[in-house]
Amino acid sequence: MDGPNDGARGAAVTARELGLKGPRGWAFRGVGVEAEPGSLIAIEGASGSGRTCLLLALTGRMRPTDGEASVGGFRLPKQLAAVRRISALGPVPGVTDLDPALTVAEHLHERALLERRFGGSLRGLLRPRAERAAEARLRIDTALSAAGLDMESLPKGRRTSVRDLERLEALRLSVALALIGRPRLLAVDDVDLKLSDAERGEAWALLRSLTESGITVVAVCNEAPTGAIAVSTDRSNDDDKETADALAEAGRA
């Protein structure tokens, strides 16, 4: 059983005076959030203000040192592992980078195998091979559809290398990979990075469509879109080195 919100598709997120402090100072502090399942939470702020650290903290990948939070009924920082089980990371530079040499199909196949091996039950592992393969195909097809990635439209279809993807296509692929695990909360970093105005609109439309299906989405951006629950990490004493060190540690985890 996942927890008190197990019946919900998404995960409620609350935080009060949440902060993370390291040897060189605060990555972020004083953060408050109140969001129902299926919400779009936009973490906005300047680069170096701890946006990505907050994203990782709310998904159980980094341990807050101040305040309290709850994700899907699980408390942070006490239940980090439980929060990790119900959340998934989409694109997070330095943490979930795509391999430019692999094809789209190879990425999807690898993620499906990992999910089956580490995310499924023992009973699932004992099912017949054909049944397990059919389940993996269903998960992949469902995730691709939700992410809006049409592989037939790519330059070489399923055999297209990640290095040949446009920025928005790579974003959709990263989201699809995360959705294979059927998370209740999806985290996406730098949504609006290197996108045109039209592409930025498509990216936010994608994330909104996921919230409409019930998934809670937490996304880092420069400016929160209309209708999102905006959370700011801007502060007067930004410490870029502390944030960089924290992200490097997360990437090694």
C-alpha positions in Angstrom: 0.0 0.0 0.0 1.4 3.4 -1.0 -0.2 5.4 1.8 -3.3 7.4 2.8 -3.8 8.9 -0.7 -3.3 5.5 -2.5 -6.7 5.7 -4.2 -5.9 9.0 -5.8 -4.2 9.2 -9.3 -2.1 12.2 -8.2 -0.4 13.2 -5.0 -1.3 16.2 -2.8 1.7 18.3 -2.0 2.0 20.5 1.1 5.1 22.3 2.6 5.6 24.8 5.4 8.8 26.7 5.9 10.7 24.0 3.9 14.4 24.6 3.5 17.7 22.8 2.7 21.0 24.0 4.2 24.4 22.7 3.5 28.0 23.6 4.5 28.1 26.7 2.4 24.6 28.0 3.2 21.0 27.7 2.0 20.0 26.1 -1.3 16.4 27.2 -0.6 14.4 28.1 2.5 11.0 29.3 3.8 9.1 27.5 1.0 5.4 27.0 1.4 3.1 24.9 -0.9 -0.5 23.8 -0.7 -1.7 21.7 -3.8 -4.3 19.1 -4.4 -3.8 16.0 -6.4 -3.6 16.8 -10.1 -2.2 20.3 -9.6 0.4 22.0 -11.8 3.0 23.4 -9.4 5.5 25.9 -11.0 8.8 26.5 -9.2 10.0 29.9 -10.5 13.0 31.9 -9.7 16.4 33.0 -11.0 19.1 30.4 -12.0 21.0 29.5 -8.8 18.1 30.2 -6.5 17.6 26.5 -5.5 14.8 25.7 -7.9 16.1 22.3 -8.9 17.1 21.4 -5.3 13.5 22.1 -4.3 12.2 20.0 -7.1 14.5 17.1 -6.0 13.4 17.6 -2.3 9.7 17.3 -3.2 10.4 14.0 -5.0 12.4 12.5 -2.2 15.8 12.8 -3.9 17.2 15.4 -1.6 16.7 15.6 2.2 15.3 18.9 3.5 16.9 20.2 6.7 14.2 22.7 7.8 10.5 22.8 7.9 8.1 20.0 6.9 6.3 18.7 3.8 4.0 16.0 2.8 3.7 14.3 -0.7 0.9 11.9 -1.3 0.4 11.5 2.4 4.1 10.7 3.1 6.1 13.0 5.3 9.4 14.6 4.4 12.1 14.2 5.3 11.2 11.1 7.3 9.7 9.1 4.4 12.0 9.9 1.5 11.9 6.3 0.1 8.1 6.3 0.0 8.0 9.6 -1.8 10.5 8.3 -4.3 8.3 5.3 -5.1 5.3 7.5 -6.0 7.2 10.1 -8.0 9.3 10.2 -11.1 11.8 12.6 -12.6 11.4 13.8 -16.2 14.2 15.9 -17.6 16.6 17.1 -14.9 20.0 18.2 -16.3 22.9 16.4 -14.5 20.5 13.8 -12.9 18.4 12.2 -15.7 20.3 13.1 -18.8 19.4 11.2 -22.0 22.2 9.3 -23.7 22.7 11.0 -27.0 24.1 7.9 -28.6 21.0 5.7 -27.9 17.9 5.7 -30.0 14.4 6.5 -28.8 13.4 2.9 -28.9 16.5 1.8 -26.9 15.7 4.4 -24.2 12.1 3.2 -24.0 13.1 -0.5 -23.9 15.7 0.1 -21.2 13.3 2.0 -19.0 10.6 -0.7 -19.4 13.1 -3.3 -18.4 14.2 -1.3 -15.3 10.6 -0.7 -14.3 9.7 -4.4 -14.6 12.8 -5.4 -12.7 12.7 -2.9 -9.9 9.3 -1.3 -9.9 7.0 -4.3 -10.2 6.0 -7.0 -7.8 7.5 -10.5 -7.4 4.3 -11.9 -8.8 4.7 -9.8 -11.9 8.2 -11.1 -12.5 6.9 -14.7 -12.4 4.3 -14.1 -15.1 4.8 -15.7 -18.6 7.3 -14.0 -20.8 4.7 -13.1 -23.5 2.4 -11.5 -20.8 5.2 -9.5 -19.4 6.2 -8.3 -22.9 2.7 -7.3 -23.7 2.5 -5.3 -20.4 5.8 -3.5 -21.3 4.4 -2.6 -24.8 1.2 -1.3 -23.2 3.1 0.9 -20.7 5.3 2.3 -23.5 2.5 3.0 -25.8 0.4 4.7 -23.1 3.4 6.8 -21.9 4.2 7.9 -25.5 0.5 8.9 -26.1 0.4 10.9 -22.9 3.6 12.6 -23.7 2.4 13.4 -27.2 5.5 11.8 -28.9 4.7 10.3 -32.3 7.7 8.2 -33.1 6.7 7.8 -36.7 7.1 11.5 -37.2 10.7 11.5 -36.1 13.5 11.6 -38.7 14.3 7.8 -38.5 11.2 6.7 -36.5 12.0 4.5 -33.5 15.7 4.4 -34.6 16.2 8.1 -34.3 19.1 8.9 -32.0 18.6 11.3 -29.1 21.2 13.6 -30.5 18.9 14.2 -33.5 15.9 15.2 -31.5 14.6 18.7 -31.3 14.5 20.2 -27.8 10.7 19.8 -27.5 10.9 16.2 -28.8 13.6 15.4 -26.2 11.4 16.9 -23.5 8.5 14.7 -24.6 10.7 11.6 -24.6 12.0 12.3 -21.1 8.4 12.7 -19.9 7.4 9.5 -21.6 10.2 7.6 -19.9 9.1 8.9 -16.5 5.5 8.0 -17.2 6.3 4.4 -17.8 6.5 4.0 -14.0 3.0 5.3 -13.7 3.9 8.0 -11.1 1.5 10.0 -9.0 3.8 13.0 -9.2 6.0 14.0 -12.1 8.9 16.4 -11.8 10.3 18.4 -14.8 13.2 20.8 -14.7 13.8 23.8 -16.9 10.5 23.6 -18.8 11.0 26.8 -20.8 14.8 26.5 -21.4 15.8 27.0 -25.1 12.2 26.9 -26.4 10.5 29.4 -28.7 7.3 31.0 -27.5 5.2 28.5 -29.5 7.2 25.5 -28.2 6.9 26.8 -24.6 3.1 26.9 -25.1 3.2 23.3 -26.3 5.3 22.2 -23.3 2.9 23.7 -20.8 -0.1 22.3 -22.7 1.6 18.9 -22.3 2.0 19.3 -18.6 -1.5 20.6 -18.1 -2.9 17.6 -20.0 -1.1 15.3 -17.5 -2.7 17.1 -14.6 -6.1 16.7 -16.3 -5.4 12.9 -16.2 -4.9 13.3 -12.4 -1.1 13.3 -12.2 0.4 16.1 -10.0 3.2 17.9 -11.9 6.0 20.0 -10.4 7.9 22.0 -13.0 10.9 24.4 -12.8 10.6 27.5 -14.9 11.7 31.1 -15.2 8.1 32.4 -15.0 5.0 30.4 -13.9 2.2 30.2 -16.5 -1.3 31.4 -15.8 -3.3 29.0 -13.7 -0.3 27.2 -12.1 0.4 27.2 -8.4 3.5 29.4 -8.3 6.3 28.8 -5.8 9.3 31.1 -5.8 12.8 30.3 -4.6 14.2 33.8 -5.2 16.1 35.2 -2.2 18.4 38.0 -1.5 21.5 35.9 -0.7 21.6 33.4 -3.5 24.5 31.0 -3.2 25.1 29.4 -6.6 28.0 27.3 -5.3 25.8 25.6 -2.7 23.1 24.8 -5.2 25.7 23.4 -7.7 27.3 21.2 -4.9 23.8 19.9 -3.9 23.0 19.0 -7.5 26.3 17.3 -8.0 25.6 15.2 -5.0 22.1 14.3 -6.2 23.6 13.2 -9.6 25.9 10.8 -7.8 23.0 9.3 -5.7 
